[in-house]
């Protein structure tokens, strides 16, 4: 309960909106968090990118990823915006600032920040107890996963986002932290960009023990380099669950599935 009252006091001190009644979510992951907090009744509009949760069927759309319909957003008269910076272009983010609509910006770089932001969003919605309860359950699950999959020497992993050109995740991207939960280490954790472009030569040099991708053809392409440890060991592993791409509460279970892919024997 102490955390709940601290959240309330911090919101009051900062002048942020409290107990918002008309909320527009500007990222699918943030819409998902509101649903996980059993607060979809407060949403009056969402930014679309892919399939919506069933609870959001029929809600007005305020555009798609990177293409915000400002006129439609204003017509909904929101008293709180939930924003992930990457979902809206810089020019429109500046427009949003000038509107002076209370805005909560969420961009978690690790799973600890994600659970803290779930609590903070619940407080913004005027339902802090739901955030405290959900975050506590998620932290407990994370602790269990870290204990189960911990290794004295983490596995070196290359996480492939795309192949042409070749993209991966940097150390500040939340998926990199999910790998650590699974007893692994992102071989490009030293790169600061969320999704840096890398070369095949750089991957060969870092010699990952495991290569992960969401497409089997992309994985098969690495067989051309049998000198890579991951290829020699047959550790070209498919990550089919798209939940890792959405930093909401469900990402913890997506991380559990990732751990099972990397270390099924555990």
Helices and strands as residue ranges (DSSP letters): H 2-14, E 23-25, H 28-36, G 40-42, E 43-48, G 54-56, E 60-64, E 67-68, H 70-75, E 80-83, G 85-87, H 90-99, E 103-105, H 111-124, H 128-149, E 155-159, E 162-163, E 166-167, H 174-181, E 184-186, H 200-206, E 210-213, H 216-221, G 222-224, H 229-232, E 236-238, G 242-245, H 251-262
